[in-house]
Amino acid sequence: KNIISDVLAASQKYMRSRKNEFSFVSLRDVERSMKVLVWFYQQSEDFLSSYTQLNEDQKTLKCLIFAVGVCYYPSLVTKEEYLAELCRYFPSPMNSAAALQEEILFCQDLFLHNIQTRETIA
């Protein structure tokens, strides 16, 4: 089975099922997610330098988590429910909502740590 297509299809299905979310999904979201996944993969030497024992499959899955963390996760009100839906497509040790959230927060922290803000921004 292709985990990437399963996760992106599940993300699309989940987003469409949300009546209370303020988002509209289209195939452009899948295309955007793939572009973000490829970008993360191309930058993985920088992003994943602390993970020295990752094989190519593990690296790809982490980049997939980062991609859905950028493309779908931020717009959701019920983030935990979304991650609980997605985690079943991932192998251990990434097959829990908590593990996916930990990876997404790791990615967010990397970006936030490297953003320099002006002192006047609250």
TACOR-V640719 format. One record per residue. N is the residue number from 1. RES is the residue in one small letter. PHI is phi as a letter, one per 30 degrees, with the letter a starting at -180 (NA if undefined). OMEGA is omega in whole degrees, 0 to 359 (* if undefined). Layout:
N;RES;PHI;OMEGA  N;RES;PHI;OMEGA
This chain:
1;k;NA;179  2;n;c;183  3;i;d;182  4;i;e;181  5;s;d;177  6;d;d;181  7;v;d;180  8;l;d;177  9;a;d;178  10;a;d;178  11;s;d;178  12;q;d;180  13;k;d;180  14;y;d;181  15;m;d;179  16;r;d;183  17;s;d;183  18;r;d;178  19;k;d;185  20;n;c;181  21;e;d;181  22;f;c;179  23;s;b;177  24;f;c;182  25;v;c;178  26;s;b;178  27;l;d;175  28;r;d;177  29;d;d;177  30;v;d;179  31;e;d;179  32;r;d;180  33;s;d;178  34;m;d;178  35;k;d;179  36;v;d;177  37;l;e;179  38;v;d;179  39;w;d;178  40;f;e;180  41;y;d;179  42;q;d;180  43;q;c;190  44;s;d;176  45;e;e;179  46;d;d;185  47;f;d;188  48;l;c;183  49;s;d;180  50;s;d;178  51;y;c;186  52;t;d;185  53;q;c;182  54;l;d;170  55;n;d;185  56;e;d;179  57;d;d;179  58;q;d;178  59;k;d;179  60;t;d;180  61;l;d;176  62;k;d;178  63;c;d;175  64;l;d;177  65;i;d;177  66;f;e;182  67;a;d;178  68;v;d;176  69;g;d;177  70;v;c;191  71;c;c;183  72;y;b;188  73;y;e;186  74;p;d;185  75;s;d;185  76;l;d;172  77;v;d;183  78;t;c;184  79;k;d;183  80;e;d;180  81;e;d;178  82;y;d;181  83;l;d;177  84;a;d;177  85;e;d;184  86;l;d;190  87;c;d;181  88;r;d;179  89;y;d;184  90;f;c;175  91;p;d;175  92;s;d;6  93;p;c;183  94;m;c;188  95;n;c;173  96;s;b;178  97;a;e;180  98;a;d;180  99;a;d;178  100;l;d;180  101;q;d;178  102;e;d;178  103;e;d;179  104;i;d;179  105;l;d;175  106;f;e;180  107;c;d;179  108;q;d;180  109;d;d;177  110;l;e;181  111;f;d;182  112;l;d;179  113;h;d;183  114;n;c;176  115;i;c;177  116;q;c;181  117;t;c;175  118;r;d;181  119;e;d;185  120;t;d;179  121;i;d;182  122;a;d;*
